[in-house]
Structure formats: C-alpha cells, structure tokens
Amino acid sequence: MISRLPPFKILHRIAQQRSIKFKNFHSSKYVHQPLDESPHRTISFLNQSMLTALRRNLSLEALHLFRKQLQWGFVGNIDQVTVAIVLKACCGDSKLGCQIHAFAISSGFICHVTVPNSLMNMYCKAGLFDRALAVFENLNNPDVVSWNTVLSGFKRSDDAFKFACRMNFTGVAFDAVTCTTVLSFCSDREGFIIGFQMHSRILKCGLDCEVFVGNALISMYSRCCRLLEARKVFDEMRSKDLVSWNAVLSGYAQEGNSGLEAILVFLEMLREGMKLDHVSCTGAISACGHEKELELGRQIHSLVVKIGYDTHVKVCNVLISTYSKCEEIEDAKLVFESITDRNVVSWTTMISISEEDATSLFNEMRRDGVYPNDVTFVGLIHYISMKNLVEEGQTIHGVCVKTSFLSELNVSNSLITMYAKFESMMDSMKVFEELKYREIISWNSLISGYDQNGLWQEALQTFLLALMECQPNEFTFGSVLSSIASAEAISMRHGQRCHSHILKLGLNTNPIVSSSLLDMYAKRGSIGESLGVFSETPLKNHVAWTAIISAHARHGDYEAVMKLFKEMDGDGTKLDSITFLVVLTACGRKGMVDTGYHLFNSMVKDHLIEPSPEHYSSMVDMLGRAGRLKEAEEFVGQIPGGAGLSVLQSLLGACRIHGNVDMAKRVAAALIEMEPMESGSYVLMSNLYAEKGEWEKVAKIRKGMRERGVRKEIGFSWVDAGDADDDSMHLHGFSSDDKSHPKSLEIYRMAESLGLEMKFLEEERHWKKVFAAL
C-alpha cells in the first residue's frame, strides 16, 4: 500500500547504497524478467511500464512499481525520468510527494530540471503553491516548462500577470503553453487588454497555427463578452477541432443575448459533420432556453437521446433549465426523474423552479445524500419568501447557521430579503448587522426591504449610511428614489441630491434609474423635471412611458395622457397592465366613458391582459363619476370572484357624489361586512346623510363607529419650511387648524397670501373672458 512506503531515512539509506550483491544478483527464477537486463534497458522498461499504468489511470500500480525498485535495492534502475513520473503518479498527494521530494534531494536527481518541474506541478495540484514557488526560486536555470508550471498555479489573475511580465523581462521566450495559460486568466476589462496584447504576440510569433492556442483566444474573448472578436478568431483558424466549435458555441450561449447565433453555430456543426459531445449539447440546449425556442429544444433533446447523452447529468441539468424557461415544468420534472446520478445542480435547478414542493424536494435531496450549496439555499429561500412560509423560513435560517452557509454573502442577502417579505425588518436588520463583509447588494436588500414595508425614512437613512461604505448602483437608486417619491415627510431636496449623484456616476441613462427619477419627480409635483428626465432617456421602455403618462394623469393633463399613450402604442412599446390602469383612471376623471370602455376591451381582447381588481375599480369609478350608477352596479356584478374592497369603495364614492342613498346603503353594508374597522365606508355614508340633512342617521353612524372602536384617520399635509441654508431634509406634517410648527404664523400668512393671489388670478381670467366676449 502507498501508506507503507519507506520513510525518508530508509529512502536516504537506499539512495546512498550501491550494493554489489544487488547489482550482480541474477536469480534463475527471474531470468526472463526485464529487470535482470542491462541497466539502460531496465530503466527504459520501468519508465515505460509506469507511463502505461498512468495512461490507464492506474496511478497506484505505477507507485507500486517504483516502490518495488526501492525495496529490492535497484536504485541504479531509477533515473530523473522515473522520479518525474512517480511525482505525476502522486496525483496531488502532498504527503507522498514530500517523501519523493526528499528522495530526489538525497539521490541528487533534484539537479535535473525535469524533477523540480514535476515537483512544482505536484505541489500546485496539492494546493501548496508556496512550496512550488519555493522550488522555483531555488532553481539556477529554470526552463520555459518551469516558468509555465508556476504560472499555471496562480489563483489571482493579477499575480499571474506580474509573473508573466517577470518571465518576459528575464528574456524567456513565450511558447504556446505560456500564451494559453496567460489567456486563461483574462476575464475582466484589464484582462481583456492583456489578452489583446497576448493575441498580438501570438500572431507575431506565428503561434496562431496551433489549434489549442486559437481555442484559448476564443474562450478569452468570450469571457470578456467580445463575441465579434471571438468569432473572427474562429473564422480565421486554418484547422478547427471539436473544442474550437464548442468554444464559440458556449461563448454565444453564455452571453444570454446571442442565443440565436449559438443555435446557428450548432446547426453549422451538424452540417460540417462534427461529432457532438456533452459540451456541444449543453450549449445548444442552453441557447434554446435563452431564446425560448421550445420546439427546437425538443428536437435537440431527441438528438441527444439518439447520440446517447440523454443520461449525462450536465446535459439533463440544462434540459431541466430550458424546459422551465419555456414554462414546461412537467417536462422538466420528467427529465429530472430520468437522471440516475443527480448532483447538486440537478436538485438546485428543480428547487428553484418548483412552484409547490420546494421544501420537500430539499428534504429529499438531503436524504439522497446530496449536500446543498449556496445556490440551493438561495433558490429555496426565494420559494419560501414567495409563499410567505414564515416557520419554514426560520427553520432554513437555522440550517444555514448550523451548516455555516450564513457566511456566504448571497445566502445572507436572500435572508434579508426574505424577512423583509415577511414584514419583519427587525430580523432583516439583525442578519445585516451580523455580516462580516457588506457589499452593495447587501445594502440594496435592506433599503429595498424598508421601501417595500413603507418605512421610507429608514430606507433613506440606510442609503446615506451605504454611501459611506460603497458605491451605489442602479438598484440602490431605484429603491431610495421610490422611498423619496412615496414619503411626503421627506424633502424633495433629497431626490435632487440623488439626481446629482446619479449624474456624477453616469447612471442617468440607465432604464431603472431614469424611470425611478421620472416617477419621483412626477409624484412630488415636478412635471417639468419629469419631462426633462424622459427626454434624456435614450431607450424609453414601457416603465418610462408609463411613468410619464402617470405624471401627466396625476397633474390632470388628460389630453397629454392620451397623446402620450398613442405615441407609446405607435412606438411599438409593449403595453402592460399598469399602463392601462393609468389611462383608464385618466379617462374616468375626464369623463371619457366610451374611450375607457374601448381601452378596457382592447386590454382584455387584443393585449390578453387579465384585469386586476384595480382595473375593475377604475371602470366602476369612471361609470360612477359619469352618473351611470346602475351601469356601474351591473359591472360590479360581472366581476369574476366578486367585487373587492377598492371596487366597492369606488362605487360608494360615486353614490355619495350623485346622492343615491339606496344604492349607497347596499354598498356600505357590503363594505362594512368585508372590513368592519375601515373608517372610509362610515365617513362616506355619514357625509351622504349630512348632505341630505338626515342628521339623526349621521349621529347613528358616528355612534356605531365609537361603539366598534373605528377611528377616522386624520388627513395630513406636508410643507417644506426649511430655509435654503437649513440642513433639515424632512418636511413638517400638519392637519387642519394645526399650529404646532414654530413658524406656524409665517406659514399661515404665506398660505393666505397664496390664496389671495389665486383668487386675483381667477378674477383676472374671468374679466378677460368677459371683455373678449364683448
């Protein structure tokens, strides 16, 4: 056994011995054995036997042959090539490798450069790069293989690039292996520049004729998202192998937006008669998933079955993903069930697409002996969040703590989001505070959680803290601008400061940021700023269009709403449910009932959008405002699943406007039964009776509210009373006859002055009309 290999002292003693009896020993029993032949032939045979064992993946047999030579004392049958081969047979076993290292030193074989090269390779594979580097630094005359071996062992690209520069300055000529190793480290912007320079050197040295060098260039350009350059290298290659085709195919497939090109490359492979492997299949199937080409995906699946890769776990995993992207969950399940050796990717993919039984799949995965990874937990936590499974979420949190997955940043970020979905921001904050390292995604999760839970001032405060630690991205600004837009108590000066920061970072053209900015200005009453942001947006998506339409609707400019809606439709931008809701609301307020009906029917029939309760509420409000109460009540009766709270509130408001007491009684009774503690229904009925002069009924309703403990919410307004040089960034909230602000006298005087000015302007406009008529 390997573990019984003689220790260092025995190896040293044997290395020093040149025993005559072993040199001259010839046994009649072994007379025909090659080991009894001349030393040169014996060494060659031993080396060849060990190499044959390694080629057959029998490293233990190779080690056994070497050990026998030492046990028999045939040290003369060992040369530097033997030592190099046995180091390769160690397969990264550092303990065994260290013993061979000691033997190489004591026997003097360390002086031959092939032995240190093999030693460095062994240490790199064992994860002991520092030892490999120490061996290299002790070499007097390292060759190009020595340099390449160390170069391949670096983990960080920066260190690898520095070492390559050192190699170049030393005067060592780069060979094909050097170039491909350097190219393997090129993946980011800096890496692309170095890779491009390496490409120039390859062309200058004539190394581009090597197929594996061309393959490395294709992979490098693909990693750097330079697919045009990758394709150019591929097209210029004189000879291509399967790896070349797979490299360009995978490059297109992994890009996400180049699925069609990947499919075309795959079809070209078939026409060229290339023999496909599992990499070819996964690339083509993945491209079908990106492009949602279900039928083509099925055809490739059939081809996969035909060529025998239908049981390959990597191919099956991509098939599951592709079917799920095409919303064919049952087919994904069938593929999953056909896999005999499911790995963590198989289980994780199924958990991430499961709509009903993700937790049971997770438990089954553990029973199957498959250990989850961080992506597994992220998918599971997302499912638990969507289903609002609070207890299961707390259990998985505990599992993450026990298995140390809480140290994985993506898992912790998912837990922050999960607790925010559970409306438990205290738990979100606790997870966040326990993070040893915070990146912007962690901050974004917390800010977004506060925003979604209506804790807008906390979202703003968290954003200001985040600015001190890291640089915000488009999602950071999307969340904080949403909070500023929603919170009346936050000064718009915060929004303006965010806008300045966005301009400095160059994020103003980002669709998420521009839409959020546009919406923030619109909600805070700055229609001019909204229009400015909209005009500067280069790619106007449906979010931007909806935001600017909503801004005009909020300001009562219904002609502009309809004009922009027609422009949006004519521009070819996809109309969604929110766009229709905004326009329907505008139609209701303008009294354009026929137009509203037409748009509602078009939404359902032409755009295949299922109406939400808000759409029905808008239609009822539209009919109610137009005084078509009977028609509105009939429309309510046609709503699938019955009328919701917002629909009935709209109808009750219309009844109050038009004084229809009988209908109001029916609607109010339904509302009170649905939400007995909601004050709006009581107040509307009370106001309706007051307008009719039925004060006894008003008193009865108010008495009922007191008995049930229903309280009317006080209406608040906000004013930015800060001076230009005031650091206060929050507004002052006040209700009717409120004098709590220290500058209330000045505020009331300003309000009175504004009122008088408005009255004067109205009178001036009136007299202008009179004189114009004369």
Disulfide bonds with the S-S distance in Angstrom:
none
